[in-house]
Amino acid sequence: MEVTNKYIAIRSHIDGAPQESDFELKTEALSVSIEPGCNDVVVKTLYVSIDPYQINRMKKFSSSQKTSTFAVAINPGQAIDAFGVGRVVASGHPGFEKDDLVAGVISWGEYSIVRGGNMLNKLDSMGFPLSYHVGILGFSGLTAYGGFFHICNPKKGEKVFVSAASGSVGNLVGQYAKLFGCYVVGCAGSQKKVELLKEKLGFDDAFNYKEETDLKSTLKRYFPEGIDIYFDNVGAEMLEAAVANMNTYGRVAVCGVISEYTDTKKRAAPDMIDVVYKRIKIHGFLAGDLMNLYADFLSTTIDYLRTGKIQAIEDISHGLENVPSAFIGLFCGDNVGKKIVKVTDDYN
Ligand SMILES: NC(=O)c1ccc[n+]([C@@H]2O[C@H](COP(=O)([O-])OP(=O)(O)OC[C@H]3O[C@@H](n4cnc5c(N)ncnc54)[C@H](OP(=O)(O)O)[C@@H]3O)[C@@H](O)[C@H]2O)c1
């Protein structure tokens, strides 16, 4: 059987902030029949994840592109692989059957052919909305959980600063840190986001970094006794200001540097004398390396969700054609919480 498949592609490599004109909606005829002996799985997309790291894959060159299979370059015209949740349409793989729900690497398209079922898992929704398996119970959750507990090595009562704190990873880092017993301050790009952090998510304090002119003194104001842990999602001057305010033996988990992704002139230059004399640990990490924590992360987070201790903050757009605007919005701060696109209403 053949279907008409729509998918999003880049027209050419992107250097700088992404724009609508960088993307196109392509159409192809796609066979969804499985040849005998073939172990591919054909998946119809329900939800796809919209993630900042994809911009580094869209560049002509980024040092990230050779570091991991998740980070490889995307070529103009090709379907863009992305994490998502879908339904199996046809399968030659013994582990998957038609109509199975699955989560894993599919694409920014209506259908994906997953070769050999690679990086695809059957999904038990466990009674949660399917979108949760893209965000809080998916890679965003694992990144926040693993990054905070494994990379930051927190102790109760420590002072934690989180940037991009209303975003997908950041809001969860703050919530985990509060539940663990830390003092948590977040920064975000609007007053509405600041209120969300303080009033709904239980952050001890929060500020709008766009209203601040001197980030070093801003952080001094919010952390008069210094920062023990900085969970960095943005890089550049925020990282420099955090390092300047770190306590001795402070830890910085460098999760991402979104402010540097679209601006080649922005680079963090923290005071390295501070780093040495305050014995600060600055640790970059990738969630893909933390799969050993997955079972622990999942059971803890499910328990927190069921007992109402943690909140899932989602920002869902509808329709494949809205993937580019959803993606572009990440770099302008349009999203609140996990950005997801619901591609079809076929399954609720
Ligand atoms: N290491 C890993 O394995 C891993 C995994 C997932 C994500 N990440 C990284 O973690 C970070 C957050 O990702 P996410 O998926 O949770 O995205 P997100 O925070 O949900 O969305 C991005 C947010 O970043 C903020 N932002 C955009 N441009 C900015 C700038 N120039 N300066 C400061 N803030 C800016 C915006 O919020 P404001 O309104 O607050 O500006 C925006 O909402 C990214 O750097 C991403 O690459 C890393």
The ligand as an SDF file (V2000), in Angstrom:
LIG
                    3D

 48 52  0  0  0  0  0  0  0  0999 V2000
   22.5760   17.8170   27.1740 N   0  0  0  0  0  0  0  0  0  0  0  0
   21.4660   17.2150   26.7500 C   0  0  0  0  0  0  0  0  0  0  0  0
   21.3920   15.9980   26.6020 O   0  0  0  0  0  0  0  0  0  0  0  0
   20.2680   18.0660   26.4650 C   0  0  0  0  0  0  0  0  0  0  0  0
   18.9950   17.5010   26.3150 C   0  0  0  0  0  0  0  0  0  0  0  0
   17.8980   18.3580   26.1230 C   0  0  0  0  0  0  0  0  0  0  0  0
   18.1110   19.7430   26.0500 C   0  0  0  0  0  0  0  0  0  0  0  0
   19.3760   20.2180   26.1740 N   0  0  0  0  0  0  0  0  0  0  0  0
   19.6370   21.6660   26.1550 C   0  0  0  0  0  0  0  0  0  0  0  0
   18.9460   22.2390   27.2460 O   0  0  0  0  0  0  0  0  0  0  0  0
   18.5430   23.5600   26.9230 C   0  0  0  0  0  0  0  0  0  0  0  0
   17.0390   23.6720   27.1110 C   0  0  0  0  0  0  0  0  0  0  0  0
   16.4070   22.8000   26.1830 O   0  0  0  0  0  0  0  0  0  0  0  0
   14.8290   22.5780   26.2410 P   0  0  0  0  0  0  0  0  0  0  0  0
   14.5230   21.4670   25.3160 O   0  0  0  0  0  0  0  0  0  0  0  0
   14.4130   22.4950   27.6480 O   0  0  0  0  0  0  0  0  0  0  0  0
   14.2960   23.9240   25.5910 O   0  0  0  0  0  0  0  0  0  0  0  0
   13.3430   24.9710   26.2810 P   0  0  0  0  0  0  0  0  0  0  0  0
   14.0440   25.5020   27.4850 O   0  0  0  0  0  0  0  0  0  0  0  0
   11.9960   24.3850   26.4550 O   0  0  0  0  0  0  0  0  0  0  0  0
   13.2090   26.0980   25.1670 O   0  0  0  0  0  0  0  0  0  0  0  0
   14.2330   26.9880   24.9410 C   0  0  0  0  0  0  0  0  0  0  0  0
   14.1410   28.2190   25.8750 C   0  0  0  0  0  0  0  0  0  0  0  0
   15.4100   28.8310   25.9190 O   0  0  0  0  0  0  0  0  0  0  0  0
   15.2590   30.1930   26.1960 C   0  0  0  0  0  0  0  0  0  0  0  0
   16.1330   30.9600   25.2840 N   0  0  0  0  0  0  0  0  0  0  0  0
   16.0730   31.0060   23.9390 C   0  0  0  0  0  0  0  0  0  0  0  0
   17.0350   31.8080   23.4520 N   0  0  0  0  0  0  0  0  0  0  0  0
   17.7080   32.2910   24.5490 C   0  0  0  0  0  0  0  0  0  0  0  0
   18.8010   33.1840   24.7100 C   0  0  0  0  0  0  0  0  0  0  0  0
   19.4220   33.7500   23.6510 N   0  0  0  0  0  0  0  0  0  0  0  0
   19.2200   33.4640   25.9760 N   0  0  0  0  0  0  0  0  0  0  0  0
   18.6040   32.9010   27.0450 C   0  0  0  0  0  0  0  0  0  0  0  0
   17.5670   32.0470   26.9460 N   0  0  0  0  0  0  0  0  0  0  0  0
   17.1270   31.7490   25.7090 C   0  0  0  0  0  0  0  0  0  0  0  0
   13.7970   30.5670   25.9430 C   0  0  0  0  0  0  0  0  0  0  0  0
   13.1760   30.8630   27.1930 O   0  0  0  0  0  0  0  0  0  0  0  0
   13.2420   32.3460   27.8300 P   0  0  0  0  0  0  0  0  0  0  0  0
   11.8920   32.9670   27.6140 O   0  0  0  0  0  0  0  0  0  0  0  0
   13.5250   32.0840   29.2660 O   0  0  0  0  0  0  0  0  0  0  0  0
   14.3290   33.1200   27.1330 O   0  0  0  0  0  0  0  0  0  0  0  0
   13.1970   29.2940   25.3650 C   0  0  0  0  0  0  0  0  0  0  0  0
   11.8760   29.0960   25.7660 O   0  0  0  0  0  0  0  0  0  0  0  0
   19.0050   23.8150   25.5020 C   0  0  0  0  0  0  0  0  0  0  0  0
   20.2470   24.4590   25.5440 O   0  0  0  0  0  0  0  0  0  0  0  0
   19.1450   22.4210   24.9360 C   0  0  0  0  0  0  0  0  0  0  0  0
   20.0380   22.3620   23.8580 O   0  0  0  0  0  0  0  0  0  0  0  0
   20.4410   19.4180   26.3670 C   0  0  0  0  0  0  0  0  0  0  0  0
  1  2  1  0
  2  3  2  0
  2  4  1  0
  4  5  1  0
  4 48  2  0
  5  6  2  0
  6  7  1  0
  7  8  2  0
  8  9  1  0
  8 48  1  0
  9 10  1  0
  9 46  1  0
 10 11  1  0
 11 12  1  0
 11 44  1  0
 12 13  1  0
 13 14  1  0
 14 15  2  0
 14 16  1  0
 14 17  1  0
 17 18  1  0
 18 19  2  0
 18 20  1  0
 18 21  1  0
 21 22  1  0
 22 23  1  0
 23 24  1  0
 23 42  1  0
 24 25  1  0
 25 26  1  0
 25 36  1  0
 26 27  1  0
 26 35  1  0
 27 28  2  0
 28 29  1  0
 29 30  1  0
 29 35  2  0
 30 31  1  0
 30 32  2  0
 32 33  1  0
 33 34  2  0
 34 35  1  0
 36 37  1  0
 36 42  1  0
 37 38  1  0
 38 39  2  0
 38 40  1  0
 38 41  1  0
 42 43  1  0
 44 45  1  0
 44 46  1  0
 46 47  1  0
M  CHG  2   8   1  16  -1
M  END
$$$$
